[in-house]
Amino acid sequence: MSEQETAPFRIGDRVRGTSYVPPERLGREEPEEFEGTVVQLGSGYAGVDADRALVWARLADGTERQALICETELLTPADAWAVDG
């Protein structure tokens, strides 16, 4: 029996992490720390294990970064405003 694991983030969550740079781009690009709003979740690549799944976040300047979900932390849930009223 196979259980599906749910993603730790939802669209609209505010997150912080370090951008993922594929091995073939290292040297030309460097990972960078970021804070942004989740716009997409998933591996992006068929056959990728959960520990390699990616999250895409939109930064304040409108650009996006991708990061490994397992290396990204939740800052503010998308529905936090509803709790505050």
CYANA upper distance limits for C-alpha pairs under 8 A (distance plus 0.5 A):
  7 ALA  CA     41 LEU  CA      8.12
  8 PRO  CA     69 ILE  CA      8.36
  9 PHE  CA     13 ASP  CA      6.93
  9 PHE  CA     38 VAL  CA      8.10
  9 PHE  CA     41 LEU  CA      8.34
  9 PHE  CA     74 LEU  CA      7.72
  9 PHE  CA     77 PRO  CA      8.45
 10 ARG  CA     38 VAL  CA      7.34
 10 ARG  CA     41 LEU  CA      8.25
 10 ARG  CA     77 PRO  CA      8.28
 10 ARG  CA     78 ALA  CA      7.58
 11 ILE  CA     37 THR  CA      8.07
 11 ILE  CA     38 VAL  CA      5.50
 11 ILE  CA     39 VAL  CA      5.81
 11 ILE  CA     40 GLN  CA      6.96
 11 ILE  CA     41 LEU  CA      8.22
 11 ILE  CA     78 ALA  CA      7.61
 12 GLY  CA     37 THR  CA      5.99
 12 GLY  CA     38 VAL  CA      5.64
 12 GLY  CA     39 VAL  CA      7.01
 12 GLY  CA     77 PRO  CA      7.87
 12 GLY  CA     78 ALA  CA      5.23
 13 ASP  CA     37 THR  CA      6.05
 13 ASP  CA     38 VAL  CA      5.91
 13 ASP  CA     74 LEU  CA      7.58
 13 ASP  CA     75 LEU  CA      8.06
 13 ASP  CA     76 THR  CA      6.37
 13 ASP  CA     77 PRO  CA      5.09
 13 ASP  CA     78 ALA  CA      4.73
 13 ASP  CA     79 ASP  CA      8.39
 14 ARG  CA     35 GLU  CA      7.72
 14 ARG  CA     36 GLY  CA      6.12
 14 ARG  CA     37 THR  CA      4.99
 14 ARG  CA     38 VAL  CA      6.87
 14 ARG  CA     74 LEU  CA      6.75
 14 ARG  CA     75 LEU  CA      5.81
 14 ARG  CA     76 THR  CA      5.39
 14 ARG  CA     77 PRO  CA      6.78
 14 ARG  CA     78 ALA  CA      7.43
 15 VAL  CA     35 GLU  CA      6.14
 15 VAL  CA     36 GLY  CA      6.08
 15 VAL  CA     37 THR  CA      6.67
 15 VAL  CA     38 VAL  CA      7.45
 15 VAL  CA     57 ALA  CA      8.11
 15 VAL  CA     72 THR  CA      7.21
 15 VAL  CA     73 GLU  CA      6.06
 15 VAL  CA     74 LEU  CA      5.08
 15 VAL  CA     75 LEU  CA      5.51
 15 VAL  CA     76 THR  CA      7.46
 16 ARG  CA     33 GLU  CA      7.94
 16 ARG  CA     34 PHE  CA      6.18
 16 ARG  CA     35 GLU  CA      4.82
 16 ARG  CA     36 GLY  CA      7.06
 16 ARG  CA     72 THR  CA      6.29
 16 ARG  CA     73 GLU  CA      5.91
 16 ARG  CA     74 LEU  CA      7.11
 16 ARG  CA     75 LEU  CA      7.17
 17 GLY  CA     33 GLU  CA      6.15
 17 GLY  CA     34 PHE  CA      6.11
 17 GLY  CA     35 GLU  CA      7.14
 17 GLY  CA     67 ALA  CA      7.27
 17 GLY  CA     71 GLU  CA      6.80
 17 GLY  CA     72 THR  CA      4.93
 17 GLY  CA     73 GLU  CA      6.82
 18 THR  CA     31 PRO  CA      6.65
 18 THR  CA     32 GLU  CA      5.77
 18 THR  CA     33 GLU  CA      4.72
 18 THR  CA     34 PHE  CA      6.52
 18 THR  CA     67 ALA  CA      6.66
 18 THR  CA     71 GLU  CA      7.72
 18 THR  CA     72 THR  CA      7.64
 19 SER  CA     31 PRO  CA      5.54
 19 SER  CA     32 GLU  CA      5.83
 19 SER  CA     33 GLU  CA      6.76
 19 SER  CA     34 PHE  CA      7.55
 19 SER  CA     65 ARG  CA      6.37
 19 SER  CA     66 GLN  CA      6.01
 19 SER  CA     67 ALA  CA      5.13
 19 SER  CA     68 LEU  CA      8.20
 20 TYR  CA     31 PRO  CA      6.53
 20 TYR  CA     65 ARG  CA      8.30
 20 TYR  CA     66 GLN  CA      6.26
 20 TYR  CA     67 ALA  CA      5.04
 20 TYR  CA     68 LEU  CA      6.86
 21 VAL  CA     25 ARG  CA      6.79
 21 VAL  CA     26 LEU  CA      6.83
 21 VAL  CA     29 GLU  CA      7.34
 21 VAL  CA     30 GLU  CA      7.32
 21 VAL  CA     31 PRO  CA      6.45
 22 PRO  CA     26 LEU  CA      7.13
 25 ARG  CA     29 GLU  CA      6.38
 26 LEU  CA     30 GLU  CA      6.80
 34 PHE  CA     59 LEU  CA      8.01
 34 PHE  CA     65 ARG  CA      8.27
 35 GLU  CA     57 ALA  CA      8.27
 35 GLU  CA     59 LEU  CA      6.94
 36 GLY  CA     57 ALA  CA      5.64
 36 GLY  CA     58 ARG  CA      5.64
 36 GLY  CA     59 LEU  CA      4.96
 36 GLY  CA     60 ALA  CA      7.28
 37 THR  CA     57 ALA  CA      5.46
 37 THR  CA     58 ARG  CA      5.68
 37 THR  CA     59 LEU  CA      7.13
 38 VAL  CA     55 VAL  CA      7.40
 38 VAL  CA     56 TRP  CA      6.32
 38 VAL  CA     57 ALA  CA      4.82
 38 VAL  CA     58 ARG  CA      6.94
 39 VAL  CA     55 VAL  CA      8.32
 39 VAL  CA     56 TRP  CA      6.19
 39 VAL  CA     57 ALA  CA      5.96
 39 VAL  CA     58 ARG  CA      6.94
 40 GLN  CA     55 VAL  CA      6.40
 40 GLN  CA     56 TRP  CA      5.54
 40 GLN  CA     57 ALA  CA      7.64
 41 LEU  CA     53 ALA  CA      8.35
 41 LEU  CA     54 LEU  CA      6.66
 41 LEU  CA     55 VAL  CA      5.13
 41 LEU  CA     56 TRP  CA      6.85
 42 GLY  CA     53 ALA  CA      5.99
 42 GLY  CA     54 LEU  CA      5.82
 42 GLY  CA     55 VAL  CA      6.80
 43 SER  CA     48 VAL  CA      6.61
 43 SER  CA     49 ASP  CA      8.32
 43 SER  CA     50 ALA  CA      8.02
 43 SER  CA     52 ARG  CA      7.19
 43 SER  CA     53 ALA  CA      4.42
 43 SER  CA     54 LEU  CA      5.36
 43 SER  CA     55 VAL  CA      8.23
 44 GLY  CA     53 ALA  CA      7.95
 44 GLY  CA     54 LEU  CA      7.44
 48 VAL  CA     52 ARG  CA      6.65
 48 VAL  CA     53 ALA  CA      7.19
 49 ASP  CA     53 ALA  CA      7.05
 51 ASP  CA     68 LEU  CA      8.08
 51 ASP  CA     69 ILE  CA      7.94
 51 ASP  CA     70 CYS  CA      6.68
 52 ARG  CA     68 LEU  CA      6.55
 52 ARG  CA     69 ILE  CA      7.92
 52 ARG  CA     70 CYS  CA      8.15
 53 ALA  CA     68 LEU  CA      6.30
 53 ALA  CA     69 ILE  CA      6.36
 53 ALA  CA     70 CYS  CA      8.27
 54 LEU  CA     66 GLN  CA      6.84
 54 LEU  CA     67 ALA  CA      5.93
 54 LEU  CA     68 LEU  CA      5.01
 54 LEU  CA     69 ILE  CA      5.70
 55 VAL  CA     66 GLN  CA      6.04
 55 VAL  CA     67 ALA  CA      5.94
 55 VAL  CA     68 LEU  CA      6.70
 55 VAL  CA     69 ILE  CA      6.04
 56 TRP  CA     64 GLU  CA      7.07
 56 TRP  CA     65 ARG  CA      6.14
 56 TRP  CA     66 GLN  CA      4.85
 56 TRP  CA     67 ALA  CA      7.06
 57 ALA  CA     64 GLU  CA      5.90
 57 ALA  CA     65 ARG  CA      5.92
 57 ALA  CA     66 GLN  CA      6.84
 58 ARG  CA     62 GLY  CA      6.48
 58 ARG  CA     63 THR  CA      6.24
 58 ARG  CA     64 GLU  CA      4.82
 58 ARG  CA     65 ARG  CA      7.10
 59 LEU  CA     63 THR  CA      6.02
 59 LEU  CA     64 GLU  CA      6.34
 59 LEU  CA     65 ARG  CA      8.05
 67 ALA  CA     71 GLU  CA      7.63
 67 ALA  CA     72 THR  CA      7.38
 68 LEU  CA     72 THR  CA      7.01
 76 THR  CA     80 ALA  CA      7.11
 79 ASP  CA     83 VAL  CA      7.69
 80 ALA  CA     84 ASP  CA      7.27
 81 TRP  CA     85 GLY  CA      6.93
